[in-house]
Structure formats: C-alpha cells, structure tokens
Amino acid sequence: MQFKTAQDVNVPEIGVGTYKLYGKECKNVVIDALEIGYRHIDTAQIYKNEVEIGDALKATDVEREDIFLTTKLWHTNLDYDDVLQSVEESLRQLRTPYVDLLLIHWPNPQFPLLQTLEAMLSLRDQGKVKQIGVSNFPLSMVKEVIENFRIPILTNQVEYHPFLGQFDLLDYSYDGDFLVTAYSPLAQGRVINHEELISIGKEYGKSAAQISLRWLIEQENVVVIPKASTQEKLVENLDIYDFELSDEHFEVIDQLEKNNRIVNPTFAPDWES
C-alpha cells in the first residue's frame, strides 16, 4: 500500500468507501478489503454501518493499529455535547477505543464551527480521535479553520473525479499541509462508460475506472476512497500501481469539463464561496 503524508501522518492512498453498504454485505466487503491489502476504511454516523464495520475489524487478522479508520459527525450532531456523545456511540459500535480520523461530515451554520472543532480537539486530547478534519467544506471555510481558528486539519473530504475539479482546494492544501480525500472518485459509476477514459484505458490495458483513480492519486496530496461491493472491484481499484499516465493523457483528463457535481443535498454549503 502506498501512502500520502500530511502533518507527519501517513494515510493509505486508496481506501474503501462504505456508503450504502449495509448488514452482512458491508461486513464481508470490509473483511475482503483488508485481506486483499486495503488498510483505509471510511464510514460515517449517517451510513448506519458502524456496527458491521466494527464486526469486520474484530473478525480480521489485521492488527487495529495497521488500519486507518475514519468516521464522520452527522451535521445535526455538531453541538459540543452532541459531538462527545455521538462519538462515544460511534466508538462503541465500531468496537474500537479510537478512530484515526474524525470529520465534520457537512458544515451546518446552526452550530458554531469553532465550538464543534473544540469538542473534536477534546476527543483528540483524550486519545479517542487521532486526527480531525472536515468534509464538504468550500475553500473559504477551510481557510477559516486553518487561518482564523489556527486549527490544523488532516483532510477535507470532497467529491472529486474527472468531471468535477477541486484544483483551487488542492493548491491550498500544499500551504495548509492537509490532504484532499476524493469521495465518489468514479463519479458514482459515470466514468465507466466515458468514451475518452475508455480509450485512454485501452492504451494501458486498464479500465476507465482505473484510469480515473490513477489520475487522482498522481496528484500530490490526493487520496481516494472508492466504494466497491464485490471482491473483483476491490481488486480492480487497487490494481493501479503498475503504470503511470503520460503527460498527454493526464492533460486530456484535466481538460474534461469539471462542473458535474453529483452530491448536492439541500443543506450543502455555497460551493463557490
């Protein structure tokens, strides 16, 4: 497994997203992923699968300290006390004394951001959370956390794929010393049938999905968490280390239209801010 590093923390470059994985399927996918070689598992309170992931962590032979585990605070659990209580429940369900990374899943203006972050820092001081970060934060809010509050974050987890750019955020990540974690890196399956990505893939003997993941991880500071529900897809997503994109092909993907946002709930922030 390859790693990306921020703040002297090594994060496995490819993880497994578990959104919409439930019950026995979720448990089996996580166990399979760990057996195949994944060491980065991503979940969230709202995914309703922390119990199954906890079961998988107990069932695997992989040591807990070798696994990078992320969960996320739902956007209604951002009051100081709710942060503390909901994380206790997450740890109980995950059957672990700590998570490696705790994120604010979505910003919520109903709760003071600094208060939420202070609760997360308290959990970090207690050893229940190793690192903190955010998700779905526009660049202005990331700057508020880092520059105004002077609180370091390990990552901003955002939708990022060949059809949606995050180049300004990525540029800032170098100065801010944080990673950009790409969720929905395969555009929820849309990359699979894209003719240009398929055509590039044929030149390397790879799928359009593998080309998309390779394009992302070749960018400094980017890690990816594709969802996979079969062993075949888990293996395919990890099989991207035996080639490099040419400058020409990288540029072709860079030039694809980058305004196709898939995940945009009613409570989403102003993305342009």
JOCORTA-V382322 format. One record per residue. RES is the residue in three letters. PSI is psi in whole degrees, 0 to 359 (999 if undefined). OMEGA is omega in degrees with one decimal (NA if undefined). D_FIRST is the distance of its C-alpha to the first C-alpha in Angstrom with 2 decimals. Layout:
BEGIN
RES	PSI	OMEGA	D_FIRST
RES	PSI	OMEGA	D_FIRST
END
This chain:
BEGIN
MET	135	175.7	0.00
GLN	158	-176.7	3.80
PHE	155	165.1	6.66
LYS	147	-172.2	10.30
THR	133	169.6	13.06
ALA	141	179.8	16.53
GLN	35	179.4	19.19
ASP	19	176.8	17.09
VAL	126	178.4	14.75
ASN	124	-179.7	10.97
VAL	125	177.3	9.82
PRO	131	-170.5	6.50
GLU	328	177.7	7.31
ILE	126	176.9	7.87
GLY	183	178.2	9.92
VAL	119	172.4	12.84
GLY	142	-174.5	16.30
THR	16	177.6	19.07
TYR	131	-179.3	22.22
LYS	22	168.1	24.95
LEU	126	-173.8	23.26
TYR	160	169.1	25.86
GLY	218	-175.5	27.06
LYS	325	178.8	25.96
GLU	314	-179.5	23.92
CYS	311	-179.8	21.74
LYS	314	-177.1	21.35
ASN	322	178.5	20.51
VAL	315	-178.4	17.93
VAL	318	176.8	16.03
ILE	313	178.6	16.47
ASP	316	-178.1	15.36
ALA	316	-179.9	12.18
LEU	323	177.9	11.30
GLU	324	-179.0	12.49
ILE	331	179.2	10.47
GLY	357	175.5	7.09
TYR	146	176.8	7.20
ARG	17	-176.0	7.74
HIS	114	-178.3	9.76
ILE	131	-177.4	13.27
ASP	127	175.7	16.04
THR	191	-179.9	19.70
ALA	156	178.8	23.12
GLN	320	-175.6	26.54
ILE	346	-179.2	28.07
TYR	342	178.1	25.72
LYS	38	178.3	27.64
ASN	16	180.0	24.78
GLU	325	178.2	23.86
VAL	313	-178.2	25.80
GLU	323	177.7	23.88
ILE	321	174.0	20.49
GLY	319	177.1	22.04
ASP	319	179.6	23.18
ALA	319	179.6	19.75
LEU	325	178.3	18.37
LYS	332	-176.2	21.36
ALA	339	-176.0	21.04
THR	156	174.7	17.51
ASP	352	-179.5	17.03
VAL	133	-178.8	13.87
GLU	143	-178.1	15.24
ARG	320	-176.4	15.99
GLU	347	177.3	14.92
ASP	358	-177.5	11.26
ILE	132	175.4	11.50
PHE	110	-172.4	11.96
LEU	126	179.5	15.11
THR	137	165.0	17.24
THR	171	-172.0	20.81
LYS	141	175.7	23.59
LEU	126	177.0	27.29
TRP	155	-167.7	29.50
HIS	356	172.3	31.92
THR	0	-178.1	34.90
ASN	35	-171.4	33.44
LEU	357	170.2	33.50
ASP	149	-173.9	36.66
TYR	307	-177.4	36.09
ASP	325	179.5	37.07
ASP	325	175.8	35.31
VAL	309	-177.0	31.99
LEU	314	-176.2	32.51
GLN	317	-176.6	33.82
SER	327	177.7	31.35
VAL	323	174.1	28.33
GLU	318	179.0	30.06
GLU	319	177.4	30.32
SER	316	179.6	26.67
LEU	322	178.1	25.70
ARG	315	-179.0	28.26
GLN	322	-179.9	26.96
LEU	350	177.1	23.29
ARG	48	-179.4	24.59
THR	146	179.0	22.74
PRO	348	-178.3	24.41
TYR	158	166.0	22.16
VAL	150	-179.4	19.75
ASP	332	-177.2	17.13
LEU	129	174.2	18.46
LEU	127	-178.2	21.88
LEU	149	161.7	22.96
ILE	118	-171.7	26.40
HIS	312	176.5	25.94
TRP	142	174.8	28.90
PRO	150	179.5	31.43
ASN	110	-175.6	34.85
PRO	350	177.5	37.89
GLN	343	-178.3	39.80
PHE	133	177.9	37.93
PRO	123	-175.3	37.91
LEU	318	-178.0	34.42
LEU	321	179.5	34.91
GLN	316	177.9	35.98
THR	314	-178.8	32.85
LEU	324	178.5	30.65
GLU	323	176.0	32.81
ALA	319	177.9	32.32
MET	321	177.4	28.54
LEU	324	176.2	28.93
SER	316	177.5	31.16
LEU	324	177.4	28.51
ARG	319	178.8	26.08
ASP	330	178.9	28.86
GLN	353	-178.9	29.24
GLY	7	-179.6	25.62
LYS	344	178.3	25.24
VAL	127	-179.3	22.93
LYS	316	-177.8	20.49
GLN	156	176.5	20.33
ILE	159	178.8	22.42
GLY	191	-177.3	22.34
VAL	169	177.3	24.04
SER	143	178.1	23.72
ASN	35	176.6	26.08
PHE	126	171.7	27.75
PRO	164	-173.1	29.55
LEU	320	-177.6	29.36
SER	323	-179.5	32.68
MET	326	175.0	31.55
VAL	317	178.7	28.38
LYS	324	177.7	30.74
GLU	316	-179.2	33.06
VAL	312	-172.8	30.49
ILE	317	-172.6	29.29
GLU	318	-177.4	32.62
ASN	312	-178.6	35.32
PHE	343	-178.4	33.90
ARG	42	177.3	31.78
ILE	118	179.5	29.03
PRO	140	174.5	25.47
ILE	147	-179.7	22.96
LEU	327	-177.6	19.19
THR	160	160.7	19.03
ASN	115	-178.9	21.34
GLN	120	-173.4	20.01
VAL	160	172.1	22.02
GLU	126	-176.6	22.61
TYR	122	-178.7	21.18
HIS	178	-175.6	21.17
PRO	347	-178.3	23.05
PHE	4	176.4	26.31
LEU	119	-176.0	26.08
GLY	153	173.0	25.51
GLN	38	-170.4	24.37
PHE	322	179.1	25.10
ASP	318	177.3	27.46
LEU	317	-179.5	25.12
LEU	318	177.6	22.33
ASP	318	-178.2	24.90
TYR	333	-177.7	25.87
SER	332	-179.6	22.38
TYR	318	177.9	22.45
ASP	324	-175.9	25.68
GLY	354	178.9	24.80
ASP	52	173.6	21.47
PHE	163	179.2	19.69
LEU	156	169.7	16.94
VAL	116	178.9	17.92
THR	120	-175.8	16.18
ALA	111	170.2	17.18
TYR	162	-170.4	18.58
SER	46	-175.8	20.29
PRO	346	176.2	18.21
LEU	18	178.6	19.89
ALA	40	-180.0	23.24
GLN	45	174.9	23.68
GLY	351	-176.1	23.91
ARG	335	-178.9	26.12
VAL	336	-170.6	23.86
ILE	323	-175.9	24.11
ASN	14	-178.6	27.76
HIS	120	-170.5	27.84
GLU	318	-177.3	29.63
GLU	320	178.5	28.28
LEU	322	176.1	24.61
ILE	316	-178.8	25.50
SER	317	177.3	27.33
ILE	317	-178.9	24.51
GLY	322	-178.9	22.18
LYS	330	-179.1	24.78
GLU	341	-179.9	24.55
TYR	358	-175.0	20.92
GLY	34	-176.7	21.27
LYS	162	177.6	19.12
SER	165	175.9	20.19
ALA	324	178.4	21.31
ALA	316	179.6	18.59
GLN	322	176.7	15.86
ILE	317	-179.2	17.92
SER	316	179.0	18.14
LEU	321	179.1	14.47
ARG	318	178.3	14.00
TRP	319	-179.7	17.05
LEU	311	-173.7	15.71
ILE	343	174.7	12.39
GLU	352	175.3	14.46
GLN	127	179.7	16.52
GLU	138	176.7	16.04
ASN	6	-179.8	15.56
VAL	130	168.8	14.54
VAL	158	-173.7	11.94
VAL	148	179.0	12.66
ILE	66	179.0	13.49
PRO	142	172.2	15.07
LYS	144	173.8	17.19
ALA	137	-178.4	17.26
SER	2	176.8	19.97
THR	157	178.1	19.50
GLN	322	179.6	17.15
GLU	315	-179.7	17.77
LYS	324	175.6	16.64
LEU	315	179.6	13.46
VAL	316	-178.8	12.61
GLU	315	-177.2	14.09
ASN	333	-179.6	12.24
LEU	344	-173.7	8.79
ASP	61	-177.1	10.67
ILE	22	-175.7	11.01
TYR	7	-179.5	9.49
ASP	17	176.2	12.65
PHE	163	173.3	15.05
GLU	143	176.6	16.18
LEU	140	173.1	18.99
SER	159	177.3	22.27
ASP	322	-179.0	24.01
GLU	313	-179.5	26.56
HIS	323	177.3	24.33
PHE	317	-178.8	22.47
GLU	323	177.7	25.96
VAL	316	179.8	27.17
ILE	321	175.8	24.64
ASP	324	-173.5	25.47
GLN	354	175.6	29.08
LEU	150	179.5	28.87
GLU	134	-169.0	30.92
LYS	36	-178.4	28.92
ASN	24	-177.8	31.15
ASN	85	179.2	30.21
ARG	126	-177.4	29.35
ILE	318	-175.5	28.81
VAL	108	-174.9	28.41
ASN	69	-178.3	31.61
PRO	168	-176.9	33.39
THR	334	-178.6	36.85
PHE	10	-179.7	35.69
ALA	152	177.7	33.19
PRO	175	173.1	33.88
ASP	108	-173.5	35.49
TRP	339	-175.7	32.59
GLU	354	-175.3	34.69
SER	999	NA	35.36
END
